[in-house]
């Protein structure tokens, strides 16, 4: 049998707009500092007022009485808040190796030759066939070594221990390896009329020889012509979008603009990027937290009144995955854009602006 909710003799009191509460609770609440029906302390004044109330709780300090009334008019802010975008194209190629790294990786390839199982020619080529004759012609030129790009290094010969390149040796250069691989891809022996292998004369191309696909140069046409507005330049470096604003004497800068309404930095960065560089880009604003900021101080008249507002710009990180910038219909008065490396940005930016953004730029 369940116990009753109230003790015997307890009266229920119903107040307008409230729930049913026992009279004992109401009487206790009225004699204590607790608000009825709650466990919170009654407080009819603001927290700030509590700090300056006098001991008697009725009168305020003289300083408070003499304070001027608060009005709804606010002074204009001396700073405007802006959102900027550090839009980057990541490196598409690995960087160039220094001489030590080239020699080290080349040594590793020769060491691998010494540790690998010796190459068995007859497992891959049938004796006295054009393919076998083709392999023998090429292997003879590289000292019968199985590897084609190791400079004739014979891992199982008397000079197998001598697997390091000397200073100034071009064998470890990537260009040397590419050249040897292309030469090795050319057919050197074909089947004759009597079924025997026939050597192809130097300078001639065997019948049925497929075109050899050569690696492209690391330097593109845009590099050679110094077309800074192109994205297919400096493929081993990170490029950043910079713009030039009409009437801006400071030169190049990062795309930026003021916040509108209640939008946050992430939303503002997306809007400003579209209004600045158009829709012909597949971009991604990374995260919701800025990676840096730049402050321009306001200017004042001789009487200390505000002449021109300053700005606080917070930069969001972005990536471009496809497309290109288009300033045709931009809404910020932009006249030109470039894709620059870290070193080029240092040359073009105002020193104060570069000091604010240089820690956001990648080393490569």
C-alpha positions as semicolon CSV with decimal commas, in nm:
position;residue;x (nm);y (nm);z (nm)
1;X;0,000;0,000;0,000
2;X;0,150;0,332;-0,106
3;X;0,206;0,603;0,156
4;X;0,000;0,923;0,130
5;X;0,158;1,223;-0,034
6;X;0,081;1,458;0,256
7;X;0,064;1,406;0,629
8;X;-0,270;1,409;0,805
9;X;-0,397;1,759;0,868
10;X;-0,193;1,914;0,591
11;X;-0,397;2,160;0,390
12;X;-0,354;2,217;0,022
13;X;-0,339;2,570;-0,111
14;X;-0,411;2,647;-0,478
15;X;-0,289;2,981;-0,601
16;X;-0,381;3,127;-0,935
17;X;-0,149;3,006;-1,210
18;X;0,045;2,771;-0,976
19;X;0,051;2,403;-0,892
20;X;-0,091;2,251;-0,577
21;X;0,143;2,317;-0,284
22;X;0,094;2,222;0,078
23;X;0,038;2,502;0,331
24;X;0,340;2,394;0,537
25;X;0,573;2,456;0,242
26;X;0,417;2,797;0,180
27;X;0,455;2,904;0,540
28;X;0,815;2,793;0,553
29;X;0,893;2,965;0,225
30;X;0,741;3,294;0,340
31;X;0,960;3,303;0,653
32;X;1,280;3,214;0,472
33;X;1,486;3,376;0,199
34;X;1,390;3,107;-0,048
35;X;1,159;3,186;-0,334
36;X;0,830;2,993;-0,320
37;X;0,827;2,654;-0,489
38;X;1,204;2,675;-0,561
39;X;1,533;2,620;-0,383
40;X;1,686;2,945;-0,506
41;X;1,744;3,254;-0,297
42;X;1,501;3,542;-0,351
43;X;1,678;3,826;-0,533
44;X;1,479;4,124;-0,657
45;X;1,782;4,325;-0,766
46;X;2,068;4,280;-1,010
47;X;2,398;4,120;-0,916
48;X;2,585;4,442;-0,996
49;X;2,354;4,635;-0,766
50;X;2,410;4,384;-0,487
51;X;2,779;4,468;-0,484
52;X;2,712;4,838;-0,416
53;X;2,416;4,812;-0,177
54;X;2,463;4,956;0,170
55;X;2,430;4,759;0,489
56;X;2,072;4,862;0,555
57;X;1,962;4,743;0,209
58;X;1,740;5,045;0,144
59;X;1,959;5,338;0,036
60;X;2,225;5,348;-0,232
61;X;2,561;5,512;-0,215
62;X;2,585;5,881;-0,298
63;X;2,810;5,809;-0,598
64;X;2,545;5,582;-0,746
65;X;2,274;5,847;-0,701
66;X;2,487;6,108;-0,874
67;X;2,571;5,880;-1,173
68;X;2,422;6,002;-1,505
69;X;2,135;5,803;-1,651
70;X;2,215;5,535;-1,907
71;X;2,109;5,622;-2,260
72;X;2,059;5,398;-2,565
73;X;2,307;5,591;-2,781
74;X;2,649;5,424;-2,826
75;X;2,966;5,585;-2,946
76;X;3,086;5,462;-3,286
77;X;3,336;5,178;-3,260
78;X;3,693;5,266;-3,343
79;X;3,742;4,926;-3,512
80;X;3,555;4,721;-3,768
81;X;3,569;4,341;-3,762
82;X;3,667;4,172;-4,087
83;X;3,710;3,816;-4,210
84;X;4,000;3,729;-4,439
85;X;4,083;3,416;-4,637
86;X;4,422;3,251;-4,674
87;X;4,335;3,042;-4,981
88;X;4,616;2,807;-5,080
89;X;4,705;2,553;-5,345
90;X;4,918;2,277;-5,187
91;X;5,235;2,141;-5,354
92;X;5,173;1,898;-5,639
93;X;5,530;1,762;-5,659
94;X;5,788;1,663;-5,405
95;X;6,068;1,912;-5,357
96;X;6,406;1,885;-5,526
97;X;6,657;1,674;-5,333
98;X;6,985;1,819;-5,219
99;X;7,312;1,639;-5,323
100;X;7,338;1,444;-4,998
101;X;6,982;1,313;-5,027
102;X;7,037;1,210;-5,388
103;X;7,352;1,019;-5,296
104;X;7,180;0,855;-4,998
105;X;6,878;0,728;-5,192
106;X;7,103;0,609;-5,475
107;X;7,314;0,418;-5,223
108;X;6,996;0,257;-5,087
109;X;6,906;0,131;-5,435
110;X;7,251;-0,019;-5,486
111;X;7,237;-0,176;-5,140
112;X;6,903;-0,332;-5,233
113;X;7,070;-0,485;-5,541
114;X;7,328;-0,651;-5,317
115;X;7,058;-0,796;-5,092
116;X;6,826;-0,914;-5,370
117;X;6,832;-1,257;-5,529
118;X;7,051;-1,264;-5,845
119;X;6,859;-1,207;-6,168
120;X;6,794;-1,527;-6,365
121;X;6,766;-1,437;-6,732
122;X;6,625;-1,768;-6,863
123;X;6,334;-1,748;-6,620
124;X;6,206;-1,442;-6,814
125;X;6,352;-1,482;-7,164
126;X;6,359;-1,789;-7,384
127;X;6,702;-1,858;-7,529
128;X;6,778;-1,736;-7,882
129;X;6,460;-1,531;-7,911
130;X;6,441;-1,162;-8,009
131;X;6,349;-1,074;-7,651
132;X;6,656;-1,257;-7,521
133;X;6,877;-1,088;-7,778
134;X;6,726;-0,749;-7,690
135;X;6,804;-0,802;-7,320
136;X;7,162;-0,912;-7,388
137;X;7,234;-0,605;-7,599
138;X;7,114;-0,373;-7,326
139;X;7,272;-0,567;-7,038
140;X;7,612;-0,567;-7,207
141;X;7,609;-0,186;-7,208
142;X;7,539;-0,172;-6,833
143;X;7,802;-0,427;-6,730
144;X;7,546;-0,712;-6,717
145;X;7,372;-0,553;-6,422
146;X;7,003;-0,630;-6,378
147;X;6,909;-0,280;-6,264
148;X;6,882;-0,031;-6,549
149;X;6,939;0,297;-6,360
150;X;7,234;0,215;-6,131
151;X;7,516;0,304;-6,366
152;X;7,632;-0,049;-6,449
153;X;7,673;-0,149;-6,086
154;X;7,736;-0,524;-6,055
155;X;7,627;-0,625;-5,707
156;X;7,778;-0,976;-5,728
157;X;8,105;-0,883;-5,896
158;X;8,447;-0,802;-5,752
159;X;8,346;-0,436;-5,718
160;X;8,023;-0,511;-5,536
161;X;8,152;-0,344;-5,221
162;X;8,200;-0,014;-5,406
163;X;7,835;0,092;-5,393
164;X;7,875;0,462;-5,309
165;X;7,896;0,744;-5,562
166;X;8,181;0,993;-5,550
167;X;8,147;1,368;-5,524
168;X;8,057;1,518;-5,862
169;X;7,929;1,188;-6,005
170;X;7,611;1,249;-6,208
171;X;7,494;0,890;-6,178
172;X;7,272;0,974;-5,880
173;X;7,096;1,258;-6,062
174;X;6,727;1,195;-6,145
175;X;6,792;1,309;-6,502
176;X;7,048;1,030;-6,549
177;X;6,801;0,767;-6,430
178;X;6,528;0,900;-6,659
179;X;6,762;0,898;-6,957
180;X;6,868;0,537;-6,897
181;X;6,512;0,416;-6,846
182;X;6,402;0,577;-7,173
183;X;6,696;0,422;-7,361
184;X;6,616;0,081;-7,214
185;X;6,252;0,105;-7,326
186;X;6,358;0,118;-7,693
187;X;6,346;-0,216;-7,881
188;X;6,699;-0,318;-7,984
189;X;6,632;-0,656;-8,150
190;X;6,350;-0,785;-8,369
191;X;6,266;-1,110;-8,540
192;X;6,414;-1,145;-8,892
193;X;6,277;-1,323;-9,197
194;X;6,440;-1,652;-9,100
195;X;6,313;-1,631;-8,744
196;X;6,644;-1,522;-8,601
197;X;6,690;-1,206;-8,395
198;X;6,811;-0,902;-8,587
199;X;6,965;-0,599;-8,416
200;X;6,804;-0,263;-8,486
201;X;7,057;-0,010;-8,613
202;X;7,126;0,293;-8,392
203;X;6,893;0,582;-8,473
204;X;6,628;0,358;-8,624
205;X;6,292;0,276;-8,470
206;X;6,176;-0,085;-8,472
207;X;5,850;-0,170;-8,644
208;X;5,566;-0,172;-8,391
209;X;5,765;0,032;-8,140
210;X;5,525;0,219;-7,914
211;X;5,588;0,581;-7,838
212;X;5,782;0,624;-7,517
213;X;5,605;0,846;-7,265
214;X;5,864;1,080;-7,120
215;X;5,822;1,252;-6,783
216;X;5,729;1,616;-6,807
217;X;5,961;1,890;-6,696
218;X;5,919;2,013;-6,340
219;X;5,914;2,367;-6,475
220;X;5,601;2,452;-6,670
221;X;5,539;2,716;-6,935
222;X;5,394;2,941;-6,665
223;X;5,722;2,912;-6,474
224;X;5,929;3,001;-6,777
225;X;5,706;3,301;-6,862
226;X;5,660;3,399;-6,493
227;X;5,279;3,398;-6,521
228;X;5,195;3,461;-6,157
229;X;4,821;3,444;-6,213
230;X;4,846;3,078;-6,317
231;X;4,803;2,782;-6,083
232;X;5,030;2,551;-6,285
233;X;5,350;2,715;-6,163
234;X;5,584;2,638;-5,874
235;X;5,444;2,285;-5,856
236;X;5,666;2,194;-5,560
237;X;5,557;2,497;-5,353
238;X;5,242;2,619;-5,180
239;X;5,073;2,908;-5,361
240;X;4,844;3,165;-5,196
241;X;4,576;3,383;-5,352
242;X;4,651;3,755;-5,317
243;X;4,451;4,044;-5,460
244;X;4,504;4,410;-5,539
245;X;4,232;4,656;-5,442
246;X;4,155;4,970;-5,642
247;X;4,291;5,280;-5,468
248;X;4,487;5,076;-5,213
249;X;4,833;5,225;-5,186
250;X;4,962;4,935;-4,979
251;X;4,971;4,699;-5,277
252;X;4,881;4,331;-5,257
253;X;4,677;4,179;-4,974
254;X;4,470;3,875;-4,887
255;X;4,096;3,875;-4,975
256;X;3,895;4,019;-4,685
257;X;3,572;4,201;-4,603
258;X;3,350;4,314;-4,317
259;X;3,110;4,083;-4,136
260;X;2,743;4,130;-4,225
261;X;2,459;4,082;-3,980
262;X;2,498;3,791;-3,740
263;X;2,726;3,576;-3,958
264;X;3,034;3,417;-3,804
265;X;3,387;3,415;-3,944
266;X;3,339;3,087;-4,131
267;X;3,023;3,207;-4,303
268;X;3,176;3,545;-4,379
269;X;3,487;3,385;-4,531
270;X;3,276;3,173;-4,767
271;X;3,069;3,474;-4,875
272;X;3,369;3,705;-4,920
273;X;3,556;3,447;-5,125
274;X;3,262;3,410;-5,366
275;X;3,209;3,786;-5,389
276;X;3,581;3,841;-5,447
277;X;3,695;3,559;-5,676
278;X;3,372;3,434;-5,828
279;X;3,205;3,094;-5,840
280;X;3,450;2,924;-6,075
281;X;3,644;2,764;-5,790
282;X;3,598;2,448;-5,588
283;X;3,716;2,561;-5,244
284;X;3,698;2,448;-4,885
285;X;3,717;2,670;-4,576
286;X;3,907;2,465;-4,318
287;X;3,760;2,480;-3,968
288;X;3,578;2,754;-3,778
289;X;3,874;2,905;-3,594
290;X;4,098;3,178;-3,744
291;X;4,466;3,099;-3,792
292;X;4,588;3,457;-3,760
293;X;4,488;3,822;-3,742
294;X;4,599;4,167;-3,851
295;X;4,515;4,497;-3,684
296;X;4,508;4,837;-3,851
297;X;4,489;5,120;-3,598
298;X;4,229;5,398;-3,639
299;X;4,320;5,755;-3,738
300;X;4,221;6,056;-3,528
301;X;4,176;6,428;-3,586
302;X;4,389;6,680;-3,392
303;X;4,100;6,717;-3,144
304;X;4,113;6,339;-3,079
305;X;3,788;6,276;-3,261
306;X;3,771;5,972;-3,486
307;X;3,881;6,039;-3,843
308;X;3,886;5,686;-3,988
309;X;3,803;5,355;-3,828
310;X;4,066;5,090;-3,781
311;X;4,010;4,723;-3,858
312;X;4,069;4,385;-3,698
313;X;4,095;4,116;-3,963
314;X;4,078;3,746;-3,869
315;X;4,205;3,507;-4,135
316;X;4,043;3,170;-4,208
317;X;4,233;2,891;-4,381
318;X;4,106;2,769;-4,718
319;X;4,205;2,523;-4,991
320;X;4,140;2,532;-5,364
321;X;4,086;2,195;-5,532
322;X;3,985;2,302;-5,882
323;X;3,899;2,607;-6,089
324;X;4,049;2,956;-6,105
325;X;3,978;3,301;-5,961
326;X;3,764;3,540;-6,165
327;X;3,740;3,907;-6,062
328;X;3,494;4,008;-6,333
329;X;3,196;4,062;-6,102
330;X;3,374;4,111;-5,770
331;X;3,209;4,342;-5,516
332;X;3,521;4,476;-5,344
333;X;3,680;4,682;-5,618
334;X;3,956;4,426;-5,688
335;X;4,162;4,487;-6,000
336;X;4,409;4,198;-6,013
337;X;4,503;3,869;-5,847
338;X;4,812;3,646;-5,825
339;X;4,912;3,310;-5,683
340;X;5,234;3,369;-5,489
341;X;5,478;3,169;-5,279
342;X;5,589;3,266;-4,932
343;X;5,899;3,447;-5,059
344;X;5,703;3,634;-5,326
345;X;5,446;3,743;-5,066
346;X;5,726;3,886;-4,852
347;X;5,840;4,095;-5,148
348;X;5,492;4,224;-5,237
349;X;5,319;4,273;-4,900
350;X;5,349;4,575;-4,676
351;X;5,601;4,491;-4,396
352;X;5,339;4,527;-4,121
353;X;5,092;4,302;-4,304
354;X;5,358;4,040;-4,375
355;X;5,463;4,043;-4,009
356;X;5,105;3,954;-3,915
357;X;5,061;3,673;-4,168
358;X;5,407;3,519;-4,209
359;X;5,348;3,256;-3,939
360;X;5,042;3,134;-4,132
361;X;5,245;3,056;-4,444
362;X;5,402;2,715;-4,503
363;X;5,777;2,683;-4,540
364;X;5,735;2,503;-4,872
